[in-house]
Amino acid sequence: MSAESKGKNMTSKRYTNIKEVSEYTSLPVKSLYELAGLGKIPSIKIGRRVLFDLQDIDKMMESMKRTCNKEEVIDYNTADSVMQILSGFGKGGINA
């Protein structure tokens, strides 16, 4: 099965198991179990089986996005910006 058909198949289901959520999010199964156990990821536990609502997973992933600090945005199209980036690496990083 191709990655494209997996993606299409995944979005046609609402509730999925932990292995499918791992593939969907690229997060390790162990991490997902830990997060679900701590209540940081909404899950449904039926006996030993843990199910996840993909709508909840999408909301959680959206809420975890980092925003861009406009003051630190660098225009990668200019030579000066490239030199700024490269010069920062030798000093422990740009913001060090």
C-alpha positions, 0 to 999 in steps of 0.5 A: 500500500502506498503512502498516498493510499494510507493517507486517504484511508486514514482520513476516511476513518474517525477512530483509529488505534495507536499504531495508526495514530503513530503513522499519522503523526510520526510520533512513536507508539510509546510516546503516544501511550505515555501522553494518553496515560497522562491525559494529554491526548484524548483517548478512548480506552475499551478494555485493553484497547486504546482508540483515538479520534483523529479530529481530536488528534488534529486539534491537539497537533494544531495547538502544539504548533509554534508561532513565528516571531516576526522580529527573528524572521530571516529572509533567506533570499538575501546574501546578507541573511545567509551570511548572518546565519552562517556566522552564527553557527561558529558562535554556538548558534545565532541567538547564543 
